Amino acid sequence: MVTSFHDPARRAVMAAFATLSLSSAEAASGQGDAAERRTGARTLVAYFSRSGNTRVVAGLIQRGSGADLFEIRPATPYPEDYLETVEQARKERDSGHEPALQAKVPSMADYDTVFLGFPIWGETTPPVIRAFLSAHDLSGKTLIPFVTHGGYGLGSSQTVLASHAPKARLFKGFVMEMDQERRTMERVTSWLKGVAVK
């Protein structure tokens, strides 16, 4: 989740760029803590990000596709301390616990396509992603994951997505090791051009 090699200035610029359109919309609407941005699109970008890496990718996809944006948040935030978060996520994974969500997408039926973003935690999806999938009916929808990881690959995430959204059309999606952050924008933009979203 945290890169081993990065330029702190570039990371700050990328994070600011990725959240620019979301921040502008929130300021205009007076909803500074809003987890959702609606544009009237039939496509949704839903993501969970603890360190900000997945948020960068989500912002790029949202701008490139004109989709609505929704940040997935647990009702009780994960600890600020990295090691405490790792331990809590391990316990949740091992027990099958799905944490309560801070909010649900209010009108999932409006969307045909869902881009779902998350980091790999403990070689699988974070527990909050399982909770999100359990809380929303994705039957008949196109589900396109975008996944960030720290070098361990996808793990069992595809199996989790298939089992928690069995009636969705699951695409292979986008995967990126985040220690290659300087190439994030170019790779996401190139990949997105090949995805047919209507």
C-alpha positions as CSV (number, residue, x, y, z in Angstrom):
1,M,0.0,0.0,0.0
2,V,2.9,2.4,0.6
3,T,5.5,2.7,-2.2
4,S,9.1,1.9,-1.4
5,F,10.3,4.4,-4.0
6,H,8.6,7.6,-4.8
7,D,9.1,11.3,-5.3
8,P,7.1,13.0,-2.5
9,A,6.5,16.2,-4.5
10,R,5.2,14.2,-7.5
11,R,2.9,12.2,-5.2
12,A,1.4,15.4,-3.8
13,V,0.9,16.8,-7.2
14,M,-0.8,13.5,-8.4
15,A,-3.0,13.4,-5.4
16,A,-4.1,17.0,-5.8
17,F,-4.7,16.4,-9.5
18,A,-6.8,13.3,-8.8
19,T,-9.0,15.1,-6.3
20,L,-9.3,18.4,-8.1
21,S,-12.6,17.8,-9.8
22,L,-14.1,16.1,-6.7
23,S,-13.1,19.0,-4.5
24,S,-14.5,21.6,-6.9
25,A,-17.8,19.8,-7.0
26,E,-18.0,19.5,-3.3
27,A,-17.2,23.2,-2.8
28,A,-19.8,24.2,-5.2
29,S,-22.5,22.1,-3.5
30,G,-21.4,22.9,0.0
31,Q,-20.9,19.1,0.7
32,G,-17.2,19.1,1.7
33,D,-17.4,15.6,3.2
34,A,-19.5,14.0,0.4
35,A,-18.4,10.5,-0.6
36,E,-20.3,10.7,-3.9
37,R,-20.2,12.8,-7.0
38,R,-23.1,12.5,-9.4
39,T,-22.9,13.5,-13.1
40,G,-26.0,11.7,-14.4
41,A,-23.8,9.1,-16.1
42,R,-24.7,5.4,-16.5
43,T,-21.2,4.5,-15.3
44,L,-20.0,4.5,-11.7
45,V,-16.4,4.6,-10.3
46,A,-16.6,3.2,-6.8
47,Y,-13.3,2.9,-4.9
48,F,-11.7,2.3,-1.5
49,S,-8.3,3.8,-0.8
50,R,-6.4,4.0,2.5
51,S,-3.1,5.5,1.4
52,G,-4.4,7.5,-1.6
53,N,-2.9,5.3,-4.4
54,T,-6.2,3.9,-5.5
55,R,-7.8,7.3,-5.2
56,V,-5.4,8.6,-7.9
57,V,-6.4,5.9,-10.3
58,A,-10.1,6.4,-9.5
59,G,-9.8,10.1,-10.3
60,L,-8.2,9.4,-13.6
61,I,-10.8,6.9,-14.6
62,Q,-13.7,9.2,-13.5
63,R,-12.3,12.1,-15.6
64,G,-11.5,9.9,-18.6
65,S,-15.0,8.2,-18.7
66,G,-17.2,11.0,-17.4
67,A,-18.5,8.6,-14.7
68,D,-20.1,9.3,-11.3
69,L,-17.6,8.9,-8.4
70,F,-18.3,7.1,-5.1
71,E,-15.8,6.6,-2.3
72,I,-16.3,3.4,-0.3
73,R,-15.8,4.0,3.4
74,P,-16.2,1.8,6.4
75,A,-18.6,3.2,9.1
76,T,-15.7,2.9,11.5
77,P,-12.5,4.1,9.8
78,Y,-9.5,1.8,9.9
79,P,-6.7,2.8,12.3
80,E,-4.2,5.5,11.2
81,D,-1.4,3.2,12.2
82,Y,-0.4,0.9,9.3
83,L,0.4,-2.2,11.4
84,E,-2.8,-1.9,13.4
85,T,-4.7,-1.7,10.1
86,V,-2.9,-4.8,8.8
87,E,-3.8,-6.7,11.9
88,Q,-7.4,-5.7,11.9
89,A,-7.8,-6.5,8.2
90,R,-6.2,-9.9,8.8
91,K,-8.7,-10.7,11.6
92,E,-11.6,-9.5,9.4
93,R,-10.4,-11.6,6.4
94,D,-9.8,-14.8,8.5
95,S,-13.2,-14.5,10.2
96,G,-15.1,-13.5,7.1
97,H,-16.2,-10.3,8.8
98,E,-17.7,-7.6,6.5
99,P,-17.5,-4.2,8.2
100,A,-20.5,-1.8,8.1
101,L,-20.4,0.8,5.4
102,Q,-20.6,4.5,6.1
103,A,-22.9,4.9,3.1
104,K,-24.4,2.9,0.2
105,V,-24.8,4.0,-3.4
106,P,-28.3,5.4,-3.2
107,S,-29.3,4.4,-6.8
108,M,-27.2,1.5,-8.0
109,A,-30.0,0.5,-10.4
110,D,-29.2,3.6,-12.4
111,Y,-25.8,2.2,-13.5
112,D,-24.9,-0.2,-16.2
113,T,-21.2,-0.3,-15.6
114,V,-19.2,-0.2,-12.3
115,F,-15.5,0.4,-12.1
116,L,-14.5,-1.0,-8.7
117,G,-11.2,0.1,-7.2
118,F,-9.3,-1.2,-4.2
119,P,-5.8,-2.1,-3.0
120,I,-4.8,-5.7,-2.3
121,W,-4.7,-6.4,1.4
122,G,-3.4,-9.7,2.7
123,E,-3.3,-11.1,-0.9
124,T,-7.0,-10.5,-1.4
125,T,-9.7,-7.7,-1.5
126,P,-10.1,-5.6,1.6
127,P,-13.0,-6.7,3.9
128,V,-14.8,-3.4,3.1
129,I,-15.0,-4.3,-0.6
130,R,-16.7,-7.6,0.3
131,A,-19.1,-5.6,2.4
132,F,-19.7,-3.2,-0.6
133,L,-20.4,-6.1,-2.9
134,S,-22.8,-7.8,-0.4
135,A,-24.7,-4.5,0.1
136,H,-25.3,-3.8,-3.6
137,D,-27.0,-5.9,-6.3
138,L,-24.8,-5.9,-9.4
139,S,-26.8,-8.4,-11.3
140,G,-26.6,-7.8,-15.1
141,K,-24.0,-5.0,-14.6
142,T,-20.5,-4.8,-16.1
143,L,-18.0,-4.9,-13.3
144,I,-14.5,-3.7,-14.1
145,P,-12.0,-3.9,-11.3
146,F,-9.0,-1.6,-11.0
147,V,-6.5,-2.9,-8.4
148,T,-3.4,-1.5,-6.9
149,H,-0.8,-3.6,-5.0
150,G,2.6,-3.5,-3.5
151,G,4.2,-6.3,-5.4
152,Y,2.0,-9.3,-4.6
153,G,-0.3,-9.2,-7.6
154,L,-4.0,-9.9,-7.5
155,G,-4.0,-12.7,-5.0
156,S,-7.5,-14.1,-4.6
157,S,-9.3,-10.9,-5.5
158,Q,-10.9,-12.1,-8.8
159,T,-12.3,-15.2,-7.0
160,V,-13.8,-12.9,-4.3
161,L,-15.3,-10.6,-6.9
162,A,-16.8,-13.5,-8.8
163,S,-18.3,-15.1,-5.6
164,H,-19.7,-11.8,-4.2
165,A,-21.1,-10.5,-7.5
166,P,-22.0,-13.8,-9.3
167,K,-24.5,-12.2,-11.7
168,A,-22.3,-9.4,-12.9
169,R,-20.3,-9.5,-16.1
170,L,-16.8,-9.5,-14.6
171,F,-14.0,-8.0,-16.7
172,K,-10.3,-8.6,-16.2
173,G,-9.7,-4.9,-15.4
174,F,-6.6,-2.9,-14.6
175,V,-3.8,-3.9,-12.2
176,M,-0.9,-1.7,-11.2
177,E,2.0,-2.1,-8.8
178,M,2.1,1.3,-7.1
179,D,5.9,1.5,-6.8
180,Q,5.7,2.4,-10.5
181,E,3.6,5.5,-9.7
182,R,5.3,7.8,-12.2
183,R,3.7,5.9,-15.0
184,T,0.2,5.8,-13.4
185,M,-1.4,8.5,-15.5
186,E,0.0,7.2,-18.9
187,R,-1.0,3.6,-18.2
188,V,-4.5,4.4,-16.9
189,T,-5.2,6.7,-19.8
190,S,-4.0,4.1,-22.4
191,W,-6.0,1.3,-20.8
192,L,-9.1,3.4,-20.5
193,K,-9.1,4.1,-24.3
194,G,-9.6,0.4,-24.9
195,V,-12.6,0.0,-22.6
196,A,-15.9,0.4,-24.4
197,V,-18.2,2.2,-21.9
198,K,-21.6,3.4,-23.0
